[in-house]
Amino acid sequence: MRNLLPLISSHSAHAGGRSALTCRFRCGDACFKETPNTSDNEYAGDIIARAVSRRSMMRTAAVVTVAAAAGTAALTGPSAPQAEAAALAGHGHKPYPPHKPAPSGARGLRFSPVAPNKNDKVTVPDGYGQNVVIRWGEPILRGAPAFNPEKQTAKAQAGQFGYNNDFLSLLPLRGERGRQVLVANHEYTDEVLMFRGYDPANPTREQVEIAWAAHGLSVVVVQEESRTGKLGAVTRHPLNRRLTATSEFRVTGPAAGSPLLRTSADRTGSKVLGTLNNCAGGTTPWGTTLHGEENFNQYFANGTTAMHKRYGIGSGATERKWERFDRRFDLAQEPNEANRFGWVVELDPYDPDSTPRKRTALGRFKHEAAEPRLTADGRPVVYMGDDEKFDYLYKFVSSKRMKKGNSRAAREHNLTLLDEGTLYVAKLTGDSPAAEIDGSGKLPDDGEFDGSGVWIPLATGTTSHVPGMTADEVYVYTRLAGDKVGATKMDRPEDVEPSPRTGRVYVALTNNSDRGKEGKAPADEANPRNGNKHGQVLELAENWDDPTSDGFDWRLFLVAGDPNDPSTYFAGFPKDRVSPISCPDNVAFDTHGNLWISTDGNQLGSHDGLFGVATQGDRRGELKQFLTVPTGAETCGPVIQDRRVLVAVQHPGEVDGASVEKPASTWPDGPGKIVRPSVVAVWRKDGRDIGV
């Protein structure tokens, strides 16, 4: 038996484990401002009575009622944990057996775990190699110059790989042996680390325009080395592409053309310049990529309305001062411009001439991600989290079926799949007595945090299901719709990923330091810790044969933190055999069914990292750290292939007091070089598959 991996004792006192510099540029200091969700739907209680057809796991009739006094829901039907085990068994899933781990570990996770550390590098397991695939500023378009941080221009940046890479997708490239298409999000810029002598009170137009060009998306073909898992960028390939804060995007779906989306520059409400703060995303079965616009609020100045406030938009100037150079970022002049951000963007990476589309049917909020899969009858379902304290979990069910094949007709049809369907928000109910959920994280008497839930419909096409709101208002002000129907306030729902093997859906809930504070929502069974520093991972099970099913069962798969802390939980796996983990963020699956989790804001004193955890079998819950990232960095966008793992190393060196003149990190190019966000590939030196 190996010992519990050690923790590093010292850690940041800053909210979420991030530096103040990261909070400043990434989310506009959201943690230090009033939480936008001030609704009382969870603990004062509007009454919701909804008869639910439970074709989900238990296949029993249930009625979810939110009582005005208690603000809780009651579910009729079998109770956990026996009923849940029976339900899973009845749908092809066996109850989980006692833990009797084999010495070799779960297939796909057979590596020596990396110990928590503060190394200023990417640290990987013994026997593994790595390389930087592409860095911020590397030219990817024809005519783009080599990167020179001392002579950077907006024109140069528009042809180079963008800043702060986040979501990654690797897609096949037919006809070009050993090549794949890499798609990357560029979430935000940190001008302090980009420009020598940067004056935050007086940015120059050139600096602002460089930042516009450093946001957005990159498409770049990559070439693998046949003897290893190493990848390298193929510069100036015809598919390579940059989309920035000034590129044209189409607005599609039921809210396209709405008066709420019209501005003086676009009186049709159908064309938008740019995409901003793209965090995580998803890859569709029909070969496109999805990109979530997250903390868009921080780019807009002079918010004037209650809806601006509900979306976290301040009433004064912005950090970057973009409103000085383009009136659309000043809501006093263009109050609807902010409504044109906060969407899921769909991109066709195989068509460099296509216009990406903002899909209004998927709702508008701080999209951390949008991960689709197909139902048994071929309809896409997209799961989404709203990354804010006390905001909600959503899904969209398309009314159309995907067409197979790569014909022009099939591709054109499939590019309409996310414009028609029903948008839902989640209401979760625990199955334990309220007295057993005391905010400490102590497990209830049944041994699990678990329960049932309902997907509450918000809108279908041009039909609103929310009293007092039109369909346009539901799509544009989706947060308000969730407030009105009594959705469950969650601990920052970030990435959401359905398992390709079981159909279970995993939700990374990163943290919520305000849980249980006076005037805030108290702990509940899905969010069981007050002052939640470390976060948890939620597991949903719903009936995949029926896309109209609005019921599901859920349980907490992981409750993160120091395994020595009694409030942590690793799916029942012995805690002396797991790596410590804090603040789960992005998630992905490997071909063996293991869940891989990247972290953001580790509160245990170590650098952030990437972890693999078995979701099935004897080792369910065994979590092992695969890598750590450099000083100040966050681990993003994991892609797990058989022969390699890709991660986006975001904001390296983003430490309080750091600047171009005083760097806090020397990664990736060593002393004397500017710190550069980059994509890293990791592989086994012996050429075999990862973790086998």
Secondary structure per residue as TSV (DSSP state, phi and psi in degrees):
chain	resnum	aa	ss	phi	psi
A	1	M	-	360.0	125.7
A	2	R	-	-85.9	154.3
A	3	N	-	-76.6	157.0
A	4	L	-	-57.7	133.9
A	5	L	-	-64.7	139.0
A	6	P	-	-71.5	154.2
A	7	L	-	-98.8	156.5
A	8	I	-	-94.3	128.5
A	9	S	S	-72.3	-39.5
A	10	S	-	-83.2	142.3
A	11	H	-	-153.5	162.7
A	12	S	-	-68.1	144.1
A	13	A	-	-92.2	-2.8
A	14	H	S	-71.3	149.2
A	15	A	G	-54.9	129.4
A	16	G	G	75.0	2.5
A	17	G	G	81.6	-3.9
A	18	R	-	-80.6	160.4
A	19	S	-	-75.7	159.0
A	20	A	H	-62.4	-31.9
A	21	L	H	-64.0	-40.3
A	22	T	H	-64.6	-46.5
A	23	C	H	-60.4	-36.4
A	24	R	H	-64.4	-46.4
A	25	F	H	-96.1	-25.2
A	26	R	H	-83.1	-46.4
A	27	C	S	-128.7	11.4
A	28	G	S	66.8	37.1
A	29	D	S	56.8	42.4
A	30	A	G	-59.4	-34.0
A	31	C	G	-66.5	-20.0
A	32	F	G	-101.9	6.9
A	33	K	S	-113.5	163.6
A	34	E	-	-58.1	130.9
A	35	T	-	-58.6	127.0
A	36	P	S	-60.5	-29.4
A	37	N	-	-85.2	98.0
A	38	T	-	-105.6	11.7
A	39	S	-	-67.7	156.7
A	40	D	-	-107.5	24.9
A	41	N	T	-64.5	-25.2
A	42	E	T	-92.6	-24.0
A	43	Y	T	-133.3	3.0
A	44	A	T	-115.2	-41.9
A	45	G	-	94.8	92.5
A	46	D	-	-68.6	152.5
A	47	I	-	-88.5	126.6
A	48	I	E	-122.8	122.8
A	49	A	E	-121.1	117.0
A	50	R	E	-138.6	119.6
A	51	A	E	-76.6	128.6
A	52	V	E	-116.0	129.3
A	53	S	-	-81.4	103.9
A	54	R	-	-87.9	74.8
A	55	R	-	-83.1	4.0
A	56	S	S	-71.6	-155.6
A	57	M	T	-57.2	-40.5
A	58	M	T	-86.9	-19.5
A	59	R	-	51.6	46.2
A	60	T	-	-125.4	157.5
A	61	A	-	-77.8	141.4
A	62	A	E	-145.0	151.4
A	63	V	E	-126.1	124.4
A	64	V	E	-99.7	122.4
A	65	T	E	-126.8	127.6
A	66	V	E	-94.9	112.3
A	67	A	-	-77.9	138.4
A	68	A	T	-62.0	-36.1
A	69	A	T	-79.8	-41.6
A	70	A	T	-98.9	-26.7
A	71	G	-	67.6	25.9
A	72	T	-	-119.9	167.1
A	73	A	-	-117.2	147.4
A	74	A	-	-114.0	138.1
A	75	L	-	-120.9	126.0
A	76	T	-	-86.4	152.8
A	77	G	S	120.0	-178.2
A	78	P	-	-57.7	152.0
A	79	S	-	-111.1	159.8
A	80	A	T	-82.8	161.9
A	81	P	T	-88.6	-12.6
A	82	Q	H	-62.2	-41.2
A	83	A	H	-67.5	-38.0
A	84	E	H	-65.8	-42.3
A	85	A	H	-61.9	-41.4
A	86	A	H	-65.5	-39.6
A	87	A	H	-64.4	-43.7
A	88	L	H	-63.0	-42.3
A	89	A	H	-63.0	-35.2
A	90	G	H	-71.3	-11.8
A	91	H	T	-118.6	33.0
A	92	G	T	87.7	6.0
A	93	H	-	-115.2	129.3
A	94	K	-	-86.2	148.0
A	95	P	-	-57.2	148.6
A	96	Y	-	-70.4	131.9
A	97	P	-	-78.4	167.4
A	98	P	-	-57.8	150.5
A	99	H	-	-76.4	114.1
A	100	K	-	-135.4	73.1
A	101	P	-	-65.7	139.0
A	102	A	-	-77.6	152.2
A	103	P	T	-60.2	-30.4
A	104	S	T	-79.3	-16.6
A	105	G	-	88.9	171.4
A	106	A	S	-66.1	141.9
A	107	R	T	-61.5	132.7
A	108	G	T	96.3	-13.7
A	109	L	-	-125.4	24.7
A	110	R	-	-89.5	75.3
A	111	F	S	-142.0	159.1
A	112	S	-	-78.3	119.0
A	113	P	-	-63.9	144.6
A	114	V	-	-75.6	133.9
A	115	A	-	-76.7	149.6
A	116	P	-	-53.5	139.3
A	117	N	-	-158.5	173.7
A	118	K	-	-124.7	38.1
A	119	N	-	-70.2	139.0
A	120	D	S	-87.4	59.2
A	121	K	S	-166.2	172.5
A	122	V	-	-84.6	116.7
A	123	T	B	-102.6	126.6
A	124	V	-	-123.7	166.5
A	125	P	-	-64.7	159.8
A	126	D	T	-56.4	138.4
A	127	G	T	87.6	4.2
A	128	Y	E	-115.4	145.8
A	129	G	E	-112.9	172.3
A	130	Q	E	-154.0	159.4
A	131	N	E	-152.6	154.7
A	132	V	E	-81.0	119.4
A	133	V	E	-76.6	-47.1
A	134	I	E	-159.9	144.5
A	135	R	E	-113.1	159.0
A	136	W	T	-51.8	132.0
A	137	G	T	91.4	-8.5
A	138	E	-	-69.6	133.7
A	139	P	B	-67.3	135.2
A	140	I	-	-125.9	-13.7
A	141	L	S	-109.9	153.9
A	142	R	T	-59.5	133.8
A	143	G	T	89.8	-11.6
A	144	A	-	-74.1	137.2
A	145	P	-	-81.4	166.4
A	146	A	-	-62.7	150.8
A	147	F	-	-69.3	130.1
A	148	N	-	-139.7	100.1
A	149	P	G	-62.8	-20.3
A	150	E	G	-84.4	-14.2
A	151	K	G	-131.8	33.7
A	152	Q	-	-70.4	143.3
A	153	T	-	-130.8	162.4
A	154	A	H	-64.7	-39.1
A	155	K	H	-62.9	-42.5
A	156	A	H	-63.7	-46.1
A	157	Q	H	-62.6	-32.8
A	158	A	T	-66.2	-16.1
A	159	G	T	-107.9	5.5
A	160	Q	B	-115.2	160.8
A	161	F	-	-58.5	134.9
A	162	G	-	-75.5	-176.1
A	163	Y	S	-93.8	157.3
A	164	N	S	44.9	66.0
A	165	N	E	-61.1	138.6
A	166	D	E	-126.0	-102.3
A	167	F	E	-57.4	138.8
A	168	L	E	-127.6	144.0
A	169	S	E	-136.9	137.0
A	170	L	E	-114.4	120.8
A	171	L	E	-117.7	149.0
A	172	P	E	-67.3	151.8
A	173	L	-	-126.1	100.0
A	174	R	T	-66.5	139.0
A	175	G	T	85.8	-2.6
A	176	E	S	-127.8	95.7
A	177	R	T	-58.9	132.4
A	178	G	T	76.8	7.7
A	179	R	E	-113.9	149.1
A	180	Q	E	-137.9	166.3
A	181	V	E	-104.6	118.7
A	182	L	E	-96.5	127.3
A	183	V	E	-116.4	132.6
A	184	A	E	-132.8	140.8
A	185	N	E	-86.3	148.1
A	186	H	E	-120.8	100.6
A	187	E	-	-70.6	-52.7
A	188	Y	-	-156.7	168.9
A	189	T	-	-111.5	146.8
A	190	D	-	-118.4	93.8
A	191	E	H	-62.8	-28.3
A	192	V	H	-61.6	-34.4
A	193	L	H	-95.5	-3.3
A	194	M	H	-99.8	-34.6
A	195	F	S	-121.8	127.0
A	196	R	T	-66.2	132.4
A	197	G	T	69.5	26.4
A	198	Y	-	-63.8	131.5
A	199	D	-	-108.4	103.7
A	200	P	T	-63.9	-21.8
A	201	A	T	-80.5	-19.6
A	202	N	S	-142.3	65.1
A	203	P	-	-64.4	149.6
A	204	T	-	-87.4	161.5
A	205	R	H	-59.4	-41.5
A	206	E	H	-61.2	-42.0
A	207	Q	H	-63.8	-41.4
A	208	V	H	-65.0	-43.5
A	209	E	H	-69.7	-32.8
A	210	I	H	-62.8	-42.7
A	211	A	H	-63.4	-41.0
A	212	W	H	-57.1	-42.5
A	213	A	H	-74.1	-21.4
A	214	A	H	-86.0	-13.4
A	215	H	S	-80.0	175.3
A	216	G	E	101.1	-136.8
A	217	L	E	-133.6	151.6
A	218	S	E	-127.3	139.2
A	219	V	E	-118.1	124.8
A	220	V	E	-146.6	130.4
A	221	V	E	-74.9	138.5
A	222	V	E	-123.1	149.4
A	223	Q	E	-114.7	131.6
A	224	E	E	-92.3	150.2
A	225	E	-	-88.1	126.0
A	226	S	T	-64.3	-29.4
A	227	R	T	-86.7	-12.8
A	228	T	S	-136.8	-170.2
A	229	G	S	-97.9	10.8
A	230	K	-	-63.5	140.8
A	231	L	E	-122.4	148.7
A	232	G	E	-140.7	149.0
A	233	A	E	-72.6	140.7
A	234	V	-	-98.8	101.2
A	235	T	T	-73.4	145.6
A	236	R	T	64.7	28.1
A	237	H	-	-73.6	148.2
A	238	P	T	-58.3	-25.7
A	239	L	T	-84.4	-13.6
A	240	N	-	-62.3	143.0
A	241	R	E	-157.0	147.6
A	242	R	E	-123.9	134.2
A	243	L	E	-121.9	132.4
A	244	T	-	-127.1	-169.5
A	245	A	T	-72.5	-4.5
A	246	T	T	-121.8	6.5
A	247	S	S	-75.0	157.8
A	248	E	E	-87.0	135.0
A	249	F	E	-127.4	145.1
A	250	R	E	-92.9	143.9
A	251	V	E	-99.4	125.7
A	252	T	E	-128.9	171.3
A	253	G	S	93.3	-173.4
A	254	P	T	-65.5	-22.4
A	255	A	T	-95.6	-2.1
A	256	A	T	-59.2	133.1
A	257	G	T	84.3	-2.8
A	258	S	-	-60.1	143.6
A	259	P	G	-55.9	-24.2
A	260	L	G	-71.2	-13.4
A	261	L	G	-110.8	4.4
A	262	R	-	-89.8	141.9
A	263	T	-	-133.5	175.4
A	264	S	S	-66.2	-27.2
A	265	A	S	-84.9	-21.2
A	266	D	-	-140.5	89.8
A	267	R	T	-79.2	-2.5
A	268	T	T	-91.6	-18.0
A	269	G	S	65.1	30.7
A	270	S	-	-130.3	-6.0
A	271	K	E	-130.6	133.9
A	272	V	E	-128.7	140.8
A	273	L	E	-90.2	115.9
A	274	G	-	92.8	162.2
A	275	T	-	-133.8	140.8
A	276	L	-	-130.1	144.5
A	277	N	-	53.5	47.9
A	278	N	E	-74.0	116.1
A	279	C	E	-96.3	-110.5
A	280	A	E	-85.4	-172.4
A	281	G	E	-166.4	-142.9
A	282	G	E	-168.8	164.4
A	283	T	E	-119.5	127.4
A	284	T	-	-86.9	156.5
A	285	P	T	-66.0	-14.7
A	286	W	T	-100.9	12.3
A	287	G	S	91.0	20.4
A	288	T	-	-112.1	172.8
A	289	T	E	-121.4	149.8
A	290	L	E	-114.3	142.6
A	291	H	E	-135.8	119.2
A	292	G	E	-88.2	126.2
A	293	E	E	-85.1	116.3
A	294	E	-	-102.0	-96.0
A	295	N	S	-81.5	54.7
A	296	F	G	-66.1	-22.8
A	297	N	G	-57.7	-33.3
A	298	Q	G	-70.1	-11.8
A	299	Y	G	-89.6	-5.2
A	300	F	-	-114.3	131.6
A	301	A	B	-99.5	158.7
A	302	N	-	59.5	48.1
A	303	G	-	-59.9	138.9
A	304	T	-	-124.2	-12.5
A	305	T	S	-117.2	166.3
A	306	A	H	-63.2	-33.7
A	307	M	H	-70.7	-36.1
A	308	H	H	-57.7	-44.9
A	309	K	H	-65.7	-39.1
A	310	R	H	-63.0	-24.8
A	311	Y	T	-99.6	12.5
A	312	G	T	79.2	18.4
A	313	I	-	-86.1	127.2
A	314	G	-	-78.8	168.9
A	315	S	S	-95.0	-1.1
A	316	G	S	-119.3	-154.3
A	317	A	-	-73.2	161.1
A	318	T	-	-94.7	166.4
A	319	E	S	-60.2	-45.6
A	320	R	S	-87.2	-14.0
A	321	K	-	64.7	30.7
A	322	W	G	-63.2	-27.8
A	323	E	G	-61.8	-18.1
A	324	R	G	-73.0	-20.7
A	325	F	T	-115.2	-12.0
A	326	D	-	-152.5	118.6
A	327	R	G	-62.7	-21.0
A	328	R	G	-66.2	-19.6
A	329	F	G	-87.6	3.0
A	330	D	B	-107.2	105.5
A	331	L	T	-72.6	-14.9
A	332	A	T	-66.4	-26.7
A	333	Q	T	-98.9	-35.3
A	334	E	-	-131.5	76.6
A	335	P	T	-63.1	-19.4
A	336	N	T	-93.6	-7.8
A	337	E	G	-60.7	-38.6
A	338	A	G	-64.3	-27.1
A	339	N	G	-67.0	-12.6
A	340	R	G	-91.8	5.9
A	341	F	S	-130.1	158.1
A	342	G	S	101.2	20.2
A	343	W	-	-107.3	172.4
A	344	V	E	-93.4	127.2
A	345	V	E	-100.0	133.7
A	346	E	E	-108.4	129.4
A	347	L	E	-122.3	136.4
A	348	D	-	-98.0	100.1
A	349	P	T	-72.5	-12.2
A	350	Y	T	-88.1	-5.9
A	351	D	-	-124.7	93.5
A	352	P	T	-67.1	-10.6
A	353	D	T	-98.7	-1.8
A	354	S	-	-77.0	154.4
A	355	T	-	-97.9	120.4
A	356	P	-	-62.9	156.5
A	357	R	E	-124.0	135.6
A	358	K	E	-93.1	118.8
A	359	R	E	-94.0	99.7
A	360	T	G	-71.2	-22.2
A	361	A	G	-64.5	-17.8
A	362	L	G	-90.7	3.6
A	363	G	-	83.1	163.1
A	364	R	-	-120.2	117.9
A	365	F	S	-164.3	-167.5
A	366	K	-	-83.7	86.4
A	367	H	B	-71.5	110.8
A	368	E	S	-74.4	-38.2
A	369	A	-	-160.8	172.4
A	370	A	-	-153.7	100.7
A	371	E	E	-113.1	117.2
A	372	P	E	-97.7	160.9
A	373	R	E	-153.3	168.8
A	374	L	E	-99.0	143.0
A	375	T	-	-76.8	175.6
A	376	A	T	-60.5	-28.6
A	377	D	T	-99.4	14.4
A	378	G	S	89.6	14.2
A	379	R	-	-91.8	133.9
A	380	P	E	-71.1	138.5
A	381	V	E	-122.5	129.3
A	382	V	E	-115.8	126.1
A	383	Y	E	-101.2	140.1
A	384	M	E	-146.0	143.6
A	385	G	E	-116.2	147.6
A	386	D	B	-102.8	105.7
A	387	D	-	-79.1	80.5
A	388	E	S	-152.2	149.0
A	389	K	B	-57.6	131.2
A	390	F	T	69.1	19.7
A	391	D	-	-103.5	-169.6
A	392	Y	-	-117.4	168.8
A	393	L	E	-109.5	134.3
A	394	Y	E	-128.5	161.4
A	395	K	E	-145.6	156.4
A	396	F	E	-125.1	131.9
A	397	V	E	-114.9	117.3
A	398	S	E	-70.7	150.0
A	399	S	S	-89.8	-5.0
A	400	K	S	-111.0	155.4
A	401	R	-	-101.1	143.0
A	402	M	-	-69.4	140.9
A	403	K	-	-95.6	133.4
A	404	K	-	-80.9	160.3
A	405	G	S	99.1	173.0
A	406	N	-	-119.2	23.0
A	407	S	-	-70.2	162.0
A	408	R	H	-61.0	-40.5
A	409	A	H	-64.4	-41.7
A	410	A	H	-64.9	-42.8
A	411	R	H	-66.2	-41.9
A	412	E	H	-63.9	-40.1
A	413	H	H	-63.7	-45.9
A	414	N	H	-67.0	-22.3
A	415	L	T	-78.2	4.2
A	416	T	T	-110.1	-1.4
A	417	L	G	-62.8	-31.2
A	418	L	G	-96.2	16.6
A	419	D	G	-105.0	-11.8
A	420	E	S	-134.9	128.4
A	421	G	E	159.2	-160.8
A	422	T	E	-120.7	133.9
A	423	L	E	-99.4	132.0
A	424	Y	E	-124.4	158.7
A	425	V	E	-127.8	152.3
A	426	A	E	-95.7	139.1
A	427	K	E	-120.6	117.8
A	428	L	E	-108.2	141.5
A	429	T	E	-128.9	128.9
A	430	G	E	-79.6	158.8
A	431	D	S	-106.4	8.9
A	432	S	S	-103.4	153.5
A	433	P	-	-57.7	144.2
A	434	A	G	-57.2	-32.9
A	435	A	G	-64.4	-22.1
A	436	E	G	-84.3	-7.7
A	437	I	-	-108.7	89.2
A	438	D	-	-102.5	6.3
A	439	G	S	89.5	-4.9
A	440	S	B	-87.5	-16.0
A	441	G	-	89.3	4.3
A	442	K	-	-66.1	133.3
A	443	L	-	-63.6	140.5
A	444	P	-	-68.3	173.0
A	445	D	T	-62.3	-25.9
A	446	D	T	-79.9	-0.8
A	447	G	S	86.6	1.3
A	448	E	S	-147.6	151.0
A	449	F	-	-87.0	111.0
A	450	D	E	-157.2	172.8
A	451	G	E	170.2	-151.5
A	452	S	E	-133.5	172.9
A	453	G	E	-158.4	174.0
A	454	V	E	-139.0	140.7
A	455	W	E	-90.5	116.5
A	456	I	E	-92.9	120.3
A	457	P	E	-69.5	137.8
A	458	L	E	-106.4	-42.3
A	459	A	E	-161.6	148.5
A	460	T	E	-130.5	112.2
A	461	G	T	57.7	-125.5
A	462	T	T	-93.0	11.1
A	463	T	E	-104.9	122.9
A	464	S	E	-89.0	139.3
A	465	H	-	-104.7	8.0
A	466	V	S	-108.6	115.6
A	467	P	T	-56.2	135.0
A	468	G	T	83.5	1.8
A	469	M	-	-127.5	137.4
A	470	T	-	-76.6	167.5
A	471	A	H	-61.8	-42.2
A	472	D	H	-57.3	-43.5
A	473	E	H	-65.5	-37.3
A	474	V	H	-61.0	-45.2
A	475	Y	H	-71.4	-40.4
A	476	V	H	-81.2	-35.1
A	477	Y	T	-116.3	55.1
A	478	T	H	-60.7	-34.9
A	479	R	H	-58.4	-43.1
A	480	L	H	-63.8	-38.4
A	481	A	H	-61.6	-43.0
A	482	G	H	-62.0	-37.8
A	483	D	H	-60.3	-46.7
A	484	K	H	-65.9	-33.3
A	485	V	H	-94.2	3.2
A	486	G	T	79.1	37.6
A	487	A	-	-63.9	157.7
A	488	T	-	-78.8	128.3
A	489	K	-	-75.8	120.2
A	490	M	-	-107.8	167.8
A	491	D	B	-90.6	72.3
A	492	R	-	57.7	73.3
A	493	P	E	-68.8	116.5
A	494	E	E	-105.8	-113.9
A	495	D	E	-71.0	145.4
A	496	V	E	-132.3	127.5
A	497	E	E	-139.8	122.0
A	498	P	E	-81.0	139.7
A	499	S	-	-72.5	127.7
A	500	P	T	-69.4	-13.6
A	501	R	T	-93.2	-44.0
A	502	T	T	-110.9	-17.0
A	503	G	-	81.9	-9.0
A	504	R	-	-65.1	147.3
A	505	V	E	-110.3	131.7
A	506	Y	E	-113.6	131.1
A	507	V	E	-120.3	122.2
A	508	A	E	-84.5	117.7
A	509	L	E	-108.1	105.8
A	510	T	-	-72.6	-48.0
A	511	N	-	177.5	173.6
A	512	N	B	-167.2	92.1
A	513	S	T	-68.7	-14.7
A	514	D	T	-91.3	-6.0
A	515	R	T	-58.2	126.6
A	516	G	T	86.0	-3.8
A	517	K	S	-70.1	160.7
A	518	E	T	-57.2	128.3
A	519	G	T	82.6	-1.7
A	520	K	S	-109.9	165.3
A	521	A	-	-62.5	135.7
A	522	P	-	-78.8	174.6
A	523	A	-	-60.3	145.2
A	524	D	B	-134.4	-179.8
A	525	E	T	-68.1	-29.1
A	526	A	T	-82.2	-19.9
A	527	N	B	-133.3	73.5
A	528	P	-	-86.7	0.8
A	529	R	B	-119.6	127.7
A	530	N	T	-72.2	150.2
A	531	G	T	54.7	43.7
A	532	N	B	-67.0	104.9
A	533	K	S	-87.2	-28.1
A	534	H	S	-110.2	-17.2
A	535	G	-	81.8	-179.0
A	536	Q	E	-155.0	168.7
A	537	V	E	-121.0	123.4
A	538	L	E	-96.2	142.0
A	539	E	E	-120.5	122.8
A	540	L	E	-109.2	143.5
A	541	A	E	-128.3	120.4
A	542	E	E	-132.7	166.4
A	543	N	-	-78.3	107.7
A	544	W	T	-77.3	-15.6
A	545	D	T	-75.0	-15.6
A	546	D	-	-127.6	99.6
A	547	P	T	-67.2	-15.0
A	548	T	T	-89.9	-4.6
A	549	S	-	-62.0	131.8
A	550	D	-	-114.1	13.8
A	551	G	E	-112.7	155.7
A	552	F	E	-155.0	162.2
A	553	D	E	-110.9	154.9
A	554	W	E	-146.0	160.1
A	555	R	E	-156.1	158.9
A	556	L	E	-81.8	121.5
A	557	F	E	-79.9	-45.9
A	558	L	E	-132.1	142.5
A	559	V	E	-119.2	108.3
A	560	A	-	-77.7	165.6
A	561	G	B	134.4	-167.0
A	562	D	-	-67.4	121.5
A	563	P	T	-58.0	-20.8
A	564	N	T	-75.1	-13.6
A	565	D	S	-78.4	124.6
A	566	P	T	-63.0	-15.7
A	567	S	T	-81.2	-5.3
A	568	T	-	-87.8	158.4
A	569	Y	E	-153.6	133.9
A	570	F	E	-126.5	58.9
A	571	A	T	55.6	26.4
A	572	G	T	86.4	-1.6
A	573	F	-	-72.3	146.2
A	574	P	-	-56.0	127.4
A	575	K	G	-78.4	-7.8
A	576	D	G	-84.7	5.9
A	577	R	G	-121.1	20.1
A	578	V	S	-125.4	158.1
A	579	S	-	-82.6	145.6
A	580	P	-	-70.3	143.3
A	581	I	B	-142.1	144.4
A	582	S	-	-143.9	134.8
A	583	C	-	65.5	64.0
A	584	P	E	-61.6	141.4
A	585	D	E	-130.8	-83.3
A	586	N	E	-91.5	147.3
A	587	V	E	-133.6	153.4
A	588	A	E	-155.6	163.2
A	589	F	E	-114.7	149.3
A	590	D	-	-98.3	178.3
A	591	T	T	-72.5	-10.4
A	592	H	T	-91.1	-3.7
A	593	G	S	90.3	7.3
A	594	N	-	-79.5	144.4
A	595	L	E	-93.4	132.2
A	596	W	E	-111.0	134.3
A	597	I	E	-127.0	124.0
A	598	S	E	-99.0	153.8
A	599	T	E	-117.1	157.3
A	600	D	S	-141.7	105.0
A	601	G	S	96.2	33.2
A	602	N	-	-42.0	122.8
A	603	Q	S	-99.5	13.4
A	604	L	S	-103.9	7.2
A	605	G	S	96.1	-14.8
A	606	S	S	-91.2	164.9
A	607	H	-	-67.6	158.4
A	608	D	-	-65.1	162.2
A	609	G	E	-158.8	-170.8
A	610	L	E	-122.6	135.5
A	611	F	E	-129.7	146.5
A	612	G	E	-114.8	141.5
A	613	V	E	-142.0	134.8
A	614	A	-	-73.2	136.7
A	615	T	-	-105.5	-6.7
A	616	Q	S	-139.6	165.0
A	617	G	S	78.3	-168.1
A	618	D	T	-62.1	-25.9
A	619	R	T	-103.0	15.8
A	620	R	T	-51.9	124.4
A	621	G	T	97.6	-10.4
A	622	E	-	-73.4	116.0
A	623	L	E	-113.6	130.3
A	624	K	E	-131.8	135.1
A	625	Q	E	-80.6	129.6
A	626	F	E	-96.9	-36.0
A	627	L	E	-157.6	163.7
A	628	T	E	-125.4	158.6
A	629	V	-	-108.9	169.7
A	630	P	-	-70.5	178.5
A	631	T	T	-54.6	129.4
A	632	G	T	78.8	-4.4
A	633	A	-	-92.4	163.5
A	634	E	E	-120.2	147.1
A	635	T	E	-91.7	125.0
A	636	C	E	-132.1	166.0
A	637	G	E	52.1	42.0
A	638	P	E	-63.6	137.6
A	639	V	E	-121.4	123.9
A	640	I	E	-113.9	104.9
A	641	Q	-	-105.7	169.6
A	642	D	S	-60.4	-39.8
A	643	R	S	-102.2	-9.6
A	644	R	-	-153.5	160.0
A	645	V	E	-121.3	133.7
A	646	L	E	-112.0	139.3
A	647	V	E	-134.5	150.2
A	648	A	E	-95.8	118.7
A	649	V	E	-90.1	103.8
A	650	Q	E	-99.7	147.9
A	651	H	S	38.9	51.3
A	652	P	T	-60.9	144.3
A	653	G	T	76.1	5.9
A	654	E	-	-83.1	79.2
A	655	V	-	-122.2	144.6
A	656	D	T	-54.2	130.1
A	657	G	T	90.9	-9.3
A	658	A	-	-75.7	155.0
A	659	S	-	-158.9	178.3
A	660	V	S	-59.9	-39.3
A	661	E	S	-74.1	-28.9
A	662	K	S	-127.4	71.4
A	663	P	-	-68.2	144.4
A	664	A	S	-95.8	-6.4
A	665	S	-	-142.1	152.9
A	666	T	-	-111.5	12.8
A	667	W	T	-85.8	143.9
A	668	P	T	-99.1	-4.0
A	669	D	T	-109.7	4.6
A	670	G	-	94.6	175.0
A	671	P	T	-58.2	143.9
A	672	G	T	86.2	-6.1
A	673	K	S	-110.4	148.4
A	674	I	-	-67.8	143.6
A	675	V	-	-70.9	135.4
A	676	R	-	-135.5	120.2
A	677	P	-	-54.8	141.5
A	678	S	E	-151.7	163.9
A	679	V	E	-101.6	134.6
A	680	V	E	-122.1	137.3
A	681	A	E	-107.0	140.3
A	682	V	E	-126.5	138.2
A	683	W	E	-148.5	167.2
A	684	R	E	-81.5	134.4
A	685	K	T	-66.8	-24.8
A	686	D	T	-85.9	3.3
A	687	G	S	82.9	-2.5
A	688	R	-	-82.0	173.0
A	689	D	-	-67.7	157.0
A	690	I	T	-63.4	128.6
A	691	G	T	67.1	24.6
A	692	V	-	-115.7	360.0
